[in-house]
Each structure stands twice: as structure tokens, then as C-alpha cells.
Amino acid sequence: MLPRRRKRLNEWRKAVRYLLMALILTSVSGCGIFATSPPPTDVGCLVFEKLRLSRQDKLTKGTDDQVVLHNKRWERLCKSG
């Protein structure tokens, strides 16, 4: 009876080891996805730029305020150097 219990215990330990190795591998492999993607601000800085106005543009006070706010945020987040 004792050898049978020992065999079951060894099989159970082996199964637990495989399970732990599988959990470790899946958790480590998920980290590589985030390491290669650029931070969100970098992508936004590539897509958007400062707003420029022409002399012929006629803006309301609200629109002018929004343009100034956008340009200040862009400079704070994206200006390099």
C-alpha cells in the first residue's frame, strides 16, 4: 500500500510542477507585448501637431482659446529637447 501512495504522490508533484511551469511561461510571455509598443503620447505626437492659423481665419473667442490650449498641451507633451 505504501509504494502505491508514494507513486501517486510523485505523479501529483510532477503534475503540479508542469502546471507551475506553464503558469510562469504564460505570465512571462505576456510581458513582451508591452515592451515593444511605444507609449501612447509618442503615438499621439506622431499623429497630431500644433494647430496653425492663417491670417484670413476668423475665430470666435472660444475657438481661439481651444487652439491655444491644444498648442500648449502639444508643446508640453510632445516638444523634444
C-alpha positions as CSV (number, residue, x, y, z in Angstrom):
1,M,0.0,0.0,0.0
2,L,2.8,2.4,0.8
3,P,4.5,2.2,-2.6
4,R,1.2,2.9,-4.4
5,R,0.7,6.1,-2.3
6,R,4.3,7.2,-3.0
7,K,3.7,6.7,-6.7
8,R,0.5,8.8,-6.6
9,L,2.3,11.5,-4.6
10,N,5.2,11.6,-7.1
11,E,2.7,11.8,-10.0
12,W,0.8,14.6,-8.3
13,R,4.0,16.5,-7.6
14,K,5.0,16.1,-11.3
15,A,1.7,17.5,-12.4
16,V,2.0,20.5,-10.1
17,R,5.5,21.2,-11.5
18,Y,4.2,21.2,-15.0
19,L,1.3,23.4,-14.1
20,L,3.6,25.9,-12.4
21,M,6.0,26.0,-15.3
22,A,3.0,26.6,-17.7
23,L,1.8,29.5,-15.5
24,I,5.2,31.0,-15.3
25,L,5.7,30.8,-19.1
26,T,2.3,32.3,-19.9
27,S,2.8,35.2,-17.5
28,V,6.3,35.9,-18.8
29,S,5.3,35.8,-22.5
30,G,2.6,38.4,-21.9
31,C,5.2,41.0,-20.8
32,G,6.9,41.1,-24.3
33,I,3.8,42.7,-25.8
34,F,4.0,45.9,-23.8
35,A,7.8,46.2,-24.1
36,T,7.7,46.6,-27.8
37,S,4.8,49.1,-28.1
38,P,5.5,52.8,-27.9
39,P,4.0,54.9,-25.1
40,P,0.7,56.4,-26.0
41,T,2.0,60.0,-26.0
42,D,4.6,59.1,-28.6
43,V,2.0,57.8,-31.0
44,G,-0.2,60.9,-30.4
45,C,2.8,63.2,-31.1
46,L,3.4,61.4,-34.4
47,V,-0.2,61.7,-35.5
48,F,-1.1,65.2,-34.2
49,E,0.8,68.5,-34.4
50,K,0.3,72.1,-33.4
51,L,-2.6,74.0,-34.9
52,R,-1.6,76.8,-37.2
53,L,-3.8,79.6,-38.3
54,S,-3.9,81.7,-41.4
55,R,-4.3,85.5,-41.4
56,Q,-7.7,85.0,-43.1
57,D,-9.0,82.8,-40.3
58,K,-11.8,84.5,-38.3
59,L,-12.1,82.8,-34.9
60,T,-14.5,83.2,-32.1
61,K,-13.0,83.7,-28.6
62,G,-13.9,80.2,-27.7
63,T,-12.3,78.6,-30.7
64,D,-9.2,80.8,-30.2
65,D,-9.0,79.6,-26.5
66,Q,-9.3,76.0,-27.6
67,V,-6.5,76.4,-30.2
68,V,-4.2,78.0,-27.7
69,L,-5.0,75.2,-25.1
70,H,-4.3,72.5,-27.7
71,N,-1.0,74.0,-28.7
72,K,0.2,74.4,-25.1
73,R,-0.7,70.8,-24.4
74,W,1.1,69.6,-27.5
75,E,4.2,71.5,-26.6
76,R,4.2,70.1,-23.0
77,L,3.7,66.5,-24.2
78,C,5.5,66.3,-27.5
79,K,8.1,69.0,-27.7
80,S,11.5,67.3,-27.8
81,G,14.6,68.9,-26.4
